[in-house]
Amino acid sequence: MANEQKAWWKEAVIYQIYPRSFQDSNGDGIGDLAGITHRIPYLRKLGVNVIWLSPIYQSPNDDNGYDISDYRAIMDDFGTMEDFDTLLKTAHEAGIKLVMDLVVNHTSDEHAWFVESRKSRENPYRDFYIWKDGRNGGAPNNWESYFSGPAWQYDEATDQYYLHCFSKKQPDLNWENPKVRDAVFDMMTWWCEKGIDGFRMDVISMISKDQSFPDGPVKADGYGDLSPHVCNGPRVHEYLQEMNRRVLSHYDLLTVGEAAGVTIDEAKKYARSDGKELGMVFQFEHVGPENGKGSIIDKWTTGKPQMPKVRAILNKWQRELEGKAWNSLYLDNHDQPRCVSMFGNDSPKWRVLSAKMLATCLHMQKGTPYIYQGEELGMTNMKFHSLADCQDLEEINAWHQYVDEQKKVSAETMLQCFDTVARDNARTPMQWDASASAGFTTGRPWLAVNPNYTEINAEAALKDPDSTFYYYQKLIRLRHAHPIIVYGTFEPLLEDSETIYAFARELDGKRLTVACNWTEHEVPCSLFDENPGEELISNYPSHKAGILQPYEARVVLTDK
């Protein structure tokens, strides 16, 4: 018996758009808002309920828009506020809601607040950011930025350092200052009044720092790990409850927090069933390199996750959040490699089958599924031939640190790591058709298109009734048709299997049995032998008794 509070965002399927790479409308090689508006009919055909836009605010683009210089203006590359208003109206008319990316752990160093803040120690905006005196002729502590190098930047004008957990052009806001919170909440209200439908909150678990700013545990590269002192900090839930009281609770919103370093116990606080903070959080355990093998240094690895470890993590989150908090379900996004390359098999022989299998495994779990642009086409990772192929700051910084300066790895090894886990894998332009630049632009694309676009593209998918696109469309329709897929309880099955990820869902006397073979070999499976039931979806037209075929997925509905 389910006791879940119903909500529209629990029943929704969300489609993430990385605007720079989705559709260019003016030939400058950069995706834009008018391009997204042009593709609303495609998204409506797919059947998604919500689009989440990665940041579209005014930005100098040091970190692809996650460095915001004006929260109430649109990045020139993407168009104008009028273009945004047209997109919002067009989406709403198509029955699609729109969620904005909210980046309020940090701003750009070109934001007016920071321009003022760095002028003098007495400036009224000084305490909008985190400024500290140096220590022993160096930085205030040993923290390393998530983008490599020290997390503190010396500013000669005022003889102090400011904190930047990411790029030095992304100074962290000081949430201890109530004026910062007032300014952020006022800006959020402004967007809500425009009619947007929610926020995905970038690294929201980092807005409260340990105010003693101690050294972090020393890592292999000699820097200190800042994570224990900036993730899930002492006042983070207080701040989010204030945000909820002052902004979120006044609107009917989808809210999801990107929560780096989140534990299950913390997630229960962020995504409380009483609605006092956020609707759900993104956790990263199942996509972490620790699930693979062959890690070179930090996140850089050539290893792939192993299904039993992925299953153990996802099942843990399913079990522990049951009835207490809501899961967000995803395998890839703008910060992760392509899921069919990372978790499945992107070879021509198995790509489509494994992409469908992975989608089945994810969309039948309890939580709100997220589709990243191109995932519904089975888009794959890129092949990197040199650093010149990269645009992402994280990759460029890592190359300079580990290849050029510390000489910890060879260029060849680093490129292999990029092929496996680099963020640019997800950021290559959307593959619309087999024409030049995949129909993304009439100009030169800002990032190279994956050469396989001539085979893998939306036009080809829409002509093929057996394509990954139509499989995703069916999964979405099933979620909308069967409450058991949304609200049913979750029961892990076959947890000792090295090859099959299986589970059951139950609601109102019905039982849904899901089995997915994560390998290219036939494997024995007797889950469907006794009670055939009604098959809701499978990626094979016919089945073998007692067997799951390579990358086979089956979903069967029965009476309990």
C-alpha positions as CSV (number, residue, x, y, z in Angstrom):
1,M,0.0,0.0,0.0
2,A,1.5,3.3,-1.0
3,N,1.3,6.3,1.3
4,E,3.1,8.7,-1.1
5,Q,1.9,12.3,-1.3
6,K,1.1,12.8,-4.9
7,A,2.7,15.7,-6.8
8,W,2.9,16.6,-10.5
9,W,6.7,16.5,-10.5
10,K,6.8,12.9,-9.2
11,E,4.7,11.9,-12.2
12,A,6.8,13.9,-14.7
13,V,9.7,12.9,-17.0
14,I,12.2,15.7,-17.3
15,Y,14.4,16.5,-20.3
16,Q,17.6,18.3,-19.7
17,I,18.8,20.8,-22.4
18,Y,22.3,22.1,-22.6
19,P,21.4,25.2,-24.6
20,R,24.9,25.7,-26.1
21,S,24.7,22.3,-27.8
22,F,21.0,21.8,-28.6
23,Q,20.1,23.9,-31.6
24,D,21.6,26.9,-33.2
25,S,19.1,29.2,-35.0
26,N,21.4,31.9,-36.4
27,G,24.5,30.2,-37.8
28,D,27.0,31.3,-35.2
29,G,27.8,27.7,-34.1
30,I,26.2,28.2,-30.6
31,G,22.9,26.8,-29.6
32,D,20.3,29.4,-28.5
33,L,16.8,29.9,-27.1
34,A,15.2,30.4,-30.5
35,G,16.7,27.0,-31.5
36,I,15.1,25.4,-28.4
37,T,11.7,27.0,-29.3
38,H,12.0,25.6,-32.8
39,R,12.4,22.0,-31.3
40,I,9.5,22.1,-28.9
41,P,7.4,19.9,-31.3
42,Y,10.2,17.3,-31.1
43,L,10.0,17.3,-27.3
44,R,6.3,17.1,-27.4
45,K,6.4,14.1,-29.6
46,L,8.8,12.4,-27.2
47,G,6.3,13.1,-24.5
48,V,8.4,14.8,-21.8
49,N,6.6,17.0,-19.3
50,V,9.4,19.3,-18.3
51,I,12.5,20.8,-19.8
52,W,15.4,21.8,-17.5
53,L,17.7,24.4,-19.0
54,S,21.3,24.5,-18.0
55,P,22.2,28.2,-17.2
56,I,21.1,30.8,-19.8
57,Y,22.0,33.9,-17.7
58,Q,24.5,36.6,-18.6
59,S,27.9,35.1,-18.2
60,P,31.5,35.6,-19.4
61,N,31.5,31.8,-19.9
62,D,34.5,30.8,-18.0
63,D,32.6,27.6,-16.9
64,N,30.0,27.4,-19.7
65,G,27.5,29.6,-18.0
66,Y,27.9,28.4,-14.4
67,D,29.7,31.7,-13.8
68,I,26.8,34.2,-13.7
69,S,27.4,38.0,-14.1
70,D,23.7,39.0,-14.1
71,Y,20.9,36.8,-12.9
72,R,18.2,38.9,-14.6
73,A,19.7,39.0,-18.1
74,I,20.1,36.4,-20.8
75,M,23.6,35.4,-22.2
76,D,24.2,37.2,-25.5
77,D,25.1,33.9,-27.1
78,F,21.6,32.6,-26.3
79,G,19.5,35.5,-27.4
80,T,17.4,38.0,-25.5
81,M,14.8,38.1,-22.7
82,E,12.2,38.3,-25.4
83,D,13.5,35.0,-26.8
84,F,13.2,33.5,-23.3
85,D,9.6,34.8,-23.0
86,T,8.7,33.2,-26.4
87,L,10.3,29.9,-25.4
88,L,8.4,29.8,-22.1
89,K,5.1,30.6,-23.8
90,T,5.7,28.1,-26.5
91,A,6.6,25.3,-24.1
92,H,3.6,26.1,-21.9
93,E,1.3,26.0,-24.9
94,A,2.7,22.5,-25.7
95,G,2.0,21.3,-22.2
96,I,5.7,21.4,-21.2
97,K,6.9,23.1,-18.0
98,L,10.2,24.9,-17.8
99,V,12.8,24.6,-15.0
100,M,15.7,27.0,-14.6
101,D,19.2,26.2,-13.4
102,L,19.9,28.1,-10.2
103,V,23.6,28.8,-9.5
104,V,23.8,30.6,-6.1
105,N,26.8,29.0,-4.4
106,H,29.0,31.4,-6.4
107,T,28.8,34.1,-9.0
108,S,31.1,35.3,-11.8
109,D,34.0,37.6,-10.7
110,E,32.4,39.9,-13.2
111,H,29.1,40.1,-11.3
112,A,28.4,43.6,-10.0
113,W,28.4,42.3,-6.4
114,F,31.9,41.0,-6.7
115,V,33.2,44.0,-8.7
116,E,32.2,46.1,-5.7
117,S,33.3,43.6,-3.1
118,R,36.9,43.6,-4.3
119,K,37.2,47.4,-4.3
120,S,38.0,47.7,-0.6
121,R,37.7,46.0,2.7
122,E,35.1,48.6,3.7
123,N,32.9,48.2,0.6
124,P,29.2,47.4,1.5
125,Y,29.5,44.3,-0.7
126,R,32.7,43.1,0.8
127,D,30.8,40.5,2.9
128,F,28.9,39.2,0.0
129,Y,31.9,36.9,-0.6
130,I,34.4,35.0,1.6
131,W,37.6,37.0,2.1
132,K,40.4,35.9,4.4
133,D,43.9,37.0,5.4
134,G,46.7,34.7,4.2
135,R,48.6,32.4,6.5
136,N,52.4,32.1,6.7
137,G,52.8,33.9,3.5
138,G,50.3,31.8,1.6
139,A,46.7,30.9,1.3
140,P,44.4,30.8,4.3
141,N,44.3,27.0,4.2
142,N,45.3,24.1,2.1
143,W,42.1,23.6,0.1
144,E,42.2,22.5,-3.5
145,S,39.6,23.8,-5.9
146,Y,37.4,21.2,-7.7
147,F,38.9,22.5,-10.9
148,S,42.5,21.9,-9.8
149,G,44.9,24.3,-8.0
150,P,44.3,26.3,-4.8
151,A,40.8,27.2,-3.8
152,W,42.0,30.7,-2.8
153,Q,42.9,33.6,-5.0
154,Y,45.1,36.4,-3.8
155,D,43.8,39.9,-4.5
156,E,46.6,42.4,-4.4
157,A,44.3,45.5,-4.1
158,T,43.1,44.6,-0.6
159,D,45.8,42.1,0.4
160,Q,43.4,39.3,1.1
161,Y,42.3,36.0,-0.5
162,Y,38.8,35.1,-1.7
163,L,37.4,31.6,-1.8
164,H,36.5,29.8,-5.0
165,C,35.6,26.2,-4.8
166,F,35.6,26.0,-8.6
167,S,37.3,28.4,-11.0
168,K,39.0,31.5,-9.8
169,K,36.5,33.4,-11.8
170,Q,33.7,31.8,-9.6
171,P,34.0,33.4,-6.2
172,D,31.8,31.8,-3.5
173,L,29.0,33.8,-2.0
174,N,28.9,34.3,1.7
175,W,25.5,32.8,2.8
176,E,26.2,33.8,6.4
177,N,25.4,37.3,5.3
178,P,21.6,37.8,5.4
179,K,21.8,40.5,2.7
180,V,23.1,37.7,0.3
181,R,20.1,35.6,1.1
182,D,17.8,38.6,0.6
183,A,19.3,39.3,-2.8
184,V,19.1,35.6,-3.9
185,F,15.5,35.1,-2.7
186,D,14.5,38.4,-4.4
187,M,16.0,37.2,-7.7
188,M,14.3,33.8,-7.4
189,T,10.9,35.4,-6.8
190,W,11.5,37.5,-9.9
191,W,11.8,34.4,-12.1
192,C,8.9,32.7,-10.4
193,E,6.7,35.7,-11.2
194,K,7.8,35.3,-14.8
195,G,6.1,32.0,-14.7
196,I,8.9,29.4,-14.6
197,D,8.0,26.0,-13.0
198,G,11.0,25.3,-10.8
199,F,14.7,25.2,-10.1
200,R,17.5,22.7,-10.4
201,M,19.9,24.1,-7.8
202,D,23.6,23.8,-8.7
203,V,25.9,22.5,-5.9
204,I,23.3,23.7,-3.4
205,S,24.7,21.4,-0.7
206,M,27.8,23.7,-0.6
207,I,26.2,27.0,0.4
208,S,27.1,26.6,4.1
209,K,30.8,26.4,4.9
210,D,32.6,25.4,8.1
211,Q,33.3,28.9,9.5
212,S,36.6,27.8,11.1
213,F,38.0,27.1,7.6
214,P,40.3,24.3,8.7
215,D,42.8,22.5,6.5
216,G,41.4,19.6,4.6
217,P,42.8,16.0,4.6
218,V,45.9,16.0,2.4
219,K,45.4,14.3,-1.0
220,A,47.9,12.6,-3.3
221,D,48.6,15.8,-5.1
222,G,49.5,17.6,-1.9
223,Y,46.5,19.8,-1.6
224,G,43.8,19.5,1.1
225,D,40.3,18.1,0.3
226,L,37.8,20.9,0.9
227,S,34.7,18.6,0.6
228,P,34.3,17.8,4.3
229,H,34.2,21.5,5.1
230,V,32.0,22.8,2.3
231,C,29.5,20.1,1.6
232,N,26.4,19.6,3.7
233,G,27.7,22.4,6.0
234,P,26.3,23.4,9.5
235,R,23.6,25.8,8.3
236,V,22.6,24.4,4.9
237,H,19.2,23.1,6.0
238,E,18.5,26.3,7.9
239,Y,19.2,28.3,4.7
240,L,17.1,26.0,2.5
241,Q,14.1,26.1,4.9
242,E,14.4,29.9,4.8
243,M,14.4,29.7,1.0
244,N,11.4,27.5,1.1
245,R,9.4,29.8,3.5
246,R,10.3,32.9,1.6
247,V,10.1,31.7,-2.0
248,L,9.5,28.1,-2.9
249,S,6.3,27.5,-0.8
250,H,4.6,30.4,-2.6
251,Y,4.6,28.6,-6.0
252,D,3.9,25.1,-7.3
253,L,7.5,24.3,-8.3
254,L,9.7,21.4,-9.1
255,T,12.9,21.7,-7.0
256,V,15.9,19.5,-7.2
257,G,19.2,20.1,-5.5
258,E,22.6,19.0,-6.9
259,A,24.0,17.7,-3.6
260,A,27.7,16.8,-4.0
261,G,28.8,14.5,-1.2
262,V,25.3,13.9,0.0
263,T,24.6,10.9,2.3
264,I,21.2,9.1,2.5
265,D,20.6,10.7,5.9
266,E,21.3,14.2,4.5
267,A,19.1,13.5,1.5
268,K,16.2,12.7,3.8
269,K,16.6,16.3,5.2
270,Y,17.0,18.0,1.8
271,A,14.1,16.2,0.1
272,R,11.8,15.9,3.2
273,S,8.4,14.4,2.6
274,D,6.9,17.3,4.6
275,G,8.0,19.7,1.8
276,K,10.0,22.0,4.1
277,E,13.1,22.1,1.8
278,L,13.4,20.6,-1.7
279,G,11.5,18.1,-3.8
280,M,14.5,15.8,-4.5
281,V,18.2,15.8,-4.8
282,F,20.8,14.5,-7.2
283,Q,23.3,12.1,-5.6
284,F,26.4,10.9,-7.4
285,E,27.4,7.6,-5.9
286,H,26.3,5.5,-8.8
287,V,28.1,7.5,-11.4
288,G,31.4,7.8,-9.4
289,P,34.7,6.4,-10.7
290,E,35.0,4.4,-7.5
291,N,32.6,2.0,-9.1
292,G,35.0,1.3,-11.9
293,K,38.5,0.2,-12.1
294,G,41.6,1.8,-13.6
295,S,41.3,5.1,-11.8
296,I,44.4,7.2,-12.7
297,I,44.0,10.1,-10.4
298,D,41.0,11.7,-8.7
299,K,38.0,11.4,-11.1
300,W,40.2,10.6,-14.1
301,T,39.7,6.9,-15.0
302,T,39.6,4.5,-17.9
303,G,37.4,2.1,-15.9
304,K,33.7,1.5,-16.3
305,P,31.2,1.0,-13.5
306,Q,30.3,-2.6,-12.7
307,M,26.6,-3.4,-12.5
308,P,26.6,-5.2,-9.1
309,K,28.1,-2.0,-7.5
310,V,25.8,0.3,-9.4
311,R,22.8,-1.9,-8.4
312,A,23.8,-1.9,-4.7
313,I,24.0,1.9,-4.6
314,L,20.8,2.5,-6.5
315,N,18.9,-0.2,-4.5
316,K,20.2,1.4,-1.3
317,W,18.8,4.8,-2.2
318,Q,15.5,3.2,-3.3
319,R,15.2,1.3,0.0
320,E,16.3,4.1,2.4
321,L,14.2,6.9,0.8
322,E,11.0,4.8,0.6
323,G,8.2,6.9,2.1
324,K,10.7,9.5,3.5
325,A,12.1,11.4,0.5
326,W,11.9,11.3,-3.3
327,N,14.6,9.9,-5.7
328,S,15.8,11.6,-8.8
329,L,16.7,9.0,-11.5
330,Y,19.5,9.7,-14.0
331,L,22.5,8.0,-15.7
332,D,23.9,11.0,-17.5
333,N,23.8,14.8,-17.7
334,H,26.0,17.7,-18.8
335,D,28.7,16.7,-16.2
336,Q,28.7,13.0,-17.0
337,P,29.8,10.9,-20.0
338,R,27.2,9.4,-22.2
339,C,25.3,6.6,-20.4
340,V,25.3,4.1,-23.2
341,S,29.2,4.4,-23.3
342,M,29.6,4.4,-19.6
343,F,27.1,1.8,-18.4
344,G,26.2,0.0,-21.6
345,N,27.8,-1.0,-24.8
346,D,28.2,1.6,-27.5
347,S,29.5,-0.7,-30.2
348,P,27.3,-0.7,-33.4
349,K,26.2,-4.3,-32.6
350,W,24.8,-3.6,-29.1
351,R,24.3,0.1,-28.8
352,V,20.6,0.2,-29.4
353,L,19.8,-2.8,-27.3
354,S,21.9,-1.7,-24.4
355,A,20.5,1.9,-24.5
356,K,17.0,0.6,-24.3
357,M,18.0,-1.8,-21.5
358,L,19.5,1.0,-19.5
359,A,16.5,3.2,-20.0
360,T,14.1,0.4,-18.9
361,C,16.2,-0.2,-15.8
362,L,16.1,3.5,-14.8
363,H,12.6,4.5,-15.8
364,M,10.9,1.6,-14.0
365,Q,12.5,2.6,-10.6
366,K,10.8,4.8,-8.1
367,G,11.6,8.5,-8.5
368,T,11.5,11.2,-11.2
369,P,13.5,10.2,-14.4
370,Y,15.7,12.7,-16.2
371,I,16.6,12.3,-19.8
372,Y,19.7,14.2,-21.0
373,Q,19.5,15.6,-24.6
374,G,20.5,12.9,-27.1
375,E,20.1,10.1,-24.6
376,E,16.9,9.2,-26.3
377,L,18.9,8.7,-29.6
378,G,21.6,6.6,-28.0
379,M,24.3,9.3,-28.5
380,T,27.7,8.1,-27.5
381,N,31.0,9.4,-26.1
382,M,33.5,11.2,-28.3
383,K,37.0,10.3,-29.2
384,F,39.6,12.9,-28.1
385,H,42.8,13.2,-30.2
386,S,44.4,16.1,-28.4
387,L,43.8,18.8,-25.8
388,A,42.7,21.0,-28.7
389,D,39.5,18.9,-29.0
390,C,38.5,20.0,-25.5
391,Q,36.5,23.1,-24.4
392,D,35.7,22.2,-20.8
393,L,37.7,24.0,-18.1
394,E,37.8,21.0,-15.9
395,E,39.6,18.9,-18.6
396,I,42.0,21.7,-19.6
397,N,43.0,22.4,-15.9
398,A,43.5,18.7,-15.2
399,W,45.7,18.4,-18.3
400,H,47.9,21.3,-17.2
401,Q,48.1,19.9,-13.7
402,Y,48.7,16.2,-14.2
403,V,50.3,16.1,-17.7
404,D,52.2,19.4,-18.0
405,E,53.2,20.4,-14.5
406,Q,53.2,17.3,-12.3
407,K,53.8,14.8,-15.1
408,K,51.8,12.2,-13.3
409,V,50.3,10.7,-16.5
410,S,51.2,10.7,-20.1
411,A,49.2,12.7,-22.7
412,E,48.0,9.4,-24.2
413,T,46.7,8.1,-20.9
414,M,44.9,11.4,-20.2
415,L,43.2,11.3,-23.5
416,Q,42.0,7.8,-22.7
417,C,40.6,9.2,-19.5
418,F,38.9,12.0,-21.4
419,D,37.3,9.4,-23.8
420,T,35.8,7.7,-20.8
421,V,34.7,10.4,-18.3
422,A,35.3,13.9,-19.7
423,R,32.3,16.3,-19.5
424,D,32.7,17.3,-23.1
425,N,31.4,13.8,-24.1
426,A,28.0,15.0,-23.1
427,R,28.4,18.5,-24.6
428,T,29.0,17.7,-28.2
429,P,26.1,19.1,-30.4
430,M,22.8,17.4,-30.6
431,Q,22.6,15.1,-33.6
432,W,19.5,16.1,-35.6
433,D,20.2,14.7,-39.1
434,A,22.9,13.5,-41.4
435,S,23.6,16.9,-43.0
436,A,26.7,19.0,-42.2
437,S,27.3,19.6,-38.5
438,A,24.4,17.2,-37.8
439,G,21.8,19.9,-38.5
440,F,22.8,21.6,-35.3
441,T,24.2,24.7,-37.1
442,T,24.8,26.2,-40.5
443,G,28.1,27.6,-39.1
444,R,31.1,26.1,-37.4
445,P,29.9,24.4,-34.2
446,W,31.5,25.6,-30.9
447,L,32.5,22.0,-30.1
448,A,33.1,19.3,-32.7
449,V,30.1,17.1,-33.6
450,N,30.6,13.4,-32.9
451,P,31.5,11.8,-36.3
452,N,28.9,9.1,-35.8
453,Y,26.1,11.6,-36.4
454,T,25.5,10.3,-39.9
455,E,24.2,7.1,-38.3
456,I,22.9,8.3,-35.0
457,N,20.5,11.3,-35.4
458,A,17.0,12.3,-34.7
459,E,15.8,12.3,-38.3
460,A,16.9,8.6,-38.7
461,A,15.4,7.7,-35.4
462,L,12.0,9.2,-36.2
463,K,11.9,7.1,-39.4
464,D,12.7,3.9,-37.6
465,P,9.8,2.4,-35.6
466,D,12.3,0.3,-33.6
467,S,14.5,3.2,-32.7
468,T,15.7,4.2,-29.2
469,F,13.5,7.4,-29.5
470,Y,10.3,5.5,-29.8
471,Y,11.3,3.2,-27.0
472,Y,11.8,6.2,-24.7
473,Q,8.5,7.6,-25.9
474,K,6.8,4.3,-24.8
475,L,8.5,4.3,-21.4
476,I,7.2,7.9,-20.9
477,R,3.7,6.9,-21.9
478,L,3.8,3.9,-19.6
479,R,4.8,6.1,-16.6
480,H,1.8,8.4,-17.4
481,A,-0.6,5.4,-17.7
482,H,0.4,3.3,-14.7
483,P,0.5,4.8,-11.2
484,I,2.5,1.7,-10.0
485,I,5.5,2.9,-12.0
486,V,5.4,6.2,-10.1
487,Y,4.1,5.4,-6.7
488,G,4.6,1.6,-6.2
489,T,6.9,0.4,-3.5
490,F,10.3,-1.0,-4.6
491,E,11.6,-4.5,-3.9
492,P,15.1,-5.6,-5.1
493,L,15.3,-9.0,-6.7
494,L,18.3,-11.3,-7.6
495,E,20.7,-9.2,-5.7
496,D,23.4,-11.9,-5.9
497,S,23.4,-11.9,-9.7
498,E,26.5,-10.7,-11.5
499,T,24.6,-10.0,-14.7
500,I,20.9,-9.2,-14.1
501,Y,19.5,-6.1,-12.4
502,A,16.0,-7.0,-11.4
503,F,13.4,-5.5,-9.1
504,A,9.6,-5.4,-8.4
505,R,7.2,-2.6,-7.8
506,E,3.9,-3.1,-6.0
507,L,0.7,-1.0,-5.7
508,D,-3.0,-1.7,-5.1
509,G,-2.8,-5.5,-5.6
510,K,-0.6,-5.2,-8.7
511,R,3.0,-6.3,-9.1
512,L,5.5,-5.1,-11.8
513,T,8.5,-7.3,-12.4
514,V,11.5,-5.8,-14.1
515,A,14.6,-7.7,-15.3
516,C,17.6,-6.3,-17.2
517,N,20.6,-8.2,-18.5
518,W,23.6,-5.8,-18.4
519,T,25.8,-8.2,-20.5
520,E,26.2,-9.2,-24.2
521,H,25.7,-12.9,-23.2
522,E,22.5,-14.9,-22.7
523,V,21.9,-15.5,-19.0
524,P,19.5,-17.8,-17.1
525,C,16.4,-16.0,-15.6
526,S,13.3,-17.7,-14.3
527,L,11.4,-14.6,-13.0
528,F,8.8,-14.8,-15.8
529,D,8.4,-18.5,-16.1
530,E,5.4,-19.1,-13.8
531,N,3.2,-16.0,-14.2
532,P,3.4,-14.6,-17.7
533,G,1.2,-11.6,-16.9
534,E,1.0,-8.6,-19.3
535,E,4.2,-7.5,-20.8
536,L,4.4,-3.7,-20.8
537,I,7.6,-3.3,-22.7
538,S,10.7,-5.2,-23.9
539,N,13.6,-4.4,-26.2
540,Y,13.2,-7.9,-27.9
541,P,10.2,-8.9,-30.1
542,S,10.3,-12.5,-28.7
543,H,11.7,-14.2,-25.7
544,K,13.5,-17.5,-24.8
545,A,12.0,-19.5,-21.9
546,G,14.2,-19.2,-18.8
547,I,16.7,-17.0,-20.6
548,L,17.5,-13.3,-20.9
549,Q,19.1,-12.5,-24.2
550,P,22.0,-10.1,-24.5
551,Y,21.0,-6.7,-23.1
552,E,17.4,-7.9,-22.9
553,A,15.0,-5.9,-20.7
554,R,11.5,-7.1,-19.7
555,V,8.7,-5.5,-17.7
556,V,5.7,-7.6,-16.8
557,L,2.6,-6.5,-14.9
558,T,0.7,-9.2,-12.9
559,D,-1.8,-9.5,-10.1
560,K,-0.1,-10.1,-6.8
